[in-house]
Amino acid sequence: MTREEICRALAERLQACDLCPNNCGVDRSQGQIGACGVGDSPAVYQNFMHYGEERVIIPAFVINLCGCGLACPTCPERLRFGQKRLPTGSPDAYAAALCNYFEHRQMPKTVEWIGGEPTAQIKFVLETSWCLKERLPEGPLIYLNTNGYFDIALLDMMAGAIDGFVFDLKCMPACTSIVGGNHDYFDVVTRVISRAASLYPEHIIIRHLVMPGHVSCCTAPVLEWCISHVPGASLNVMTGFQDFERGTALPEADRASALALVHRLGRSHDMIDGMPF
Ligand code: SF4
């Protein structure tokens, strides 16, 4: 597909939105809002140079987009992206502003689209990425940091705009309350990750946030799925869970069990909290 065809196809899909399995069917082009909470115009709530992401992608210029089709009960971002919008202008104007910033401050190793969930605004993401690549042909790689809960057909539209992925794989099918109860979560996300890994074998990172009480039911089988289905992907097991509303954090025993699993795998390209172990 040409860029024009991709833009046209995505604009049409927004008229009865089915970009993710929620299949809301709302007409976002007319201002209707689905489960993700975003309409037709670009909605960015934050962008900044991030030095705390995985070693292999920092410094990463992260662009936080509003909206997400999942409703994870402990997500700390949901409250933040409802509050603020940065003025971006058109994709080309935003790409120009980013290039200007990079040239005067620092060239990042990667630009990282993140959310919320960036695929809810995939047309803006792709158009801006294309513009960035035209302006900076030798510039940063562009990563999509995504929950993976989107229509797999979108992956085929990303060539030439997206260079790599940071996925989250949060839980197994029995524990979908972690992601707000979407029962197809594991099937959808693992299909998307498998397909992305076949298209981008060198540039896949899979994050797994260890959840309290979910090491044996989620962390262990998630890691097993990853090493058997996408062995080239780098795993980042994250132990920094905090539920700010309830004031809880990952218990030390869960952290120790999860770290033991990673050490037992013994793979040099995996990470703990973003750092090689
Ligand atoms: S992208 Fe948003 S509006 Fe579209 S189907 Fe998903 S949740 Fe619904």
Residues whose N, C-alpha, C, O or C-beta is under 5 A from the ligand:
A	BS01	SF4	C17 D18 L19 C20 N22 N23 C24 G34 A35 C36 G69 A120
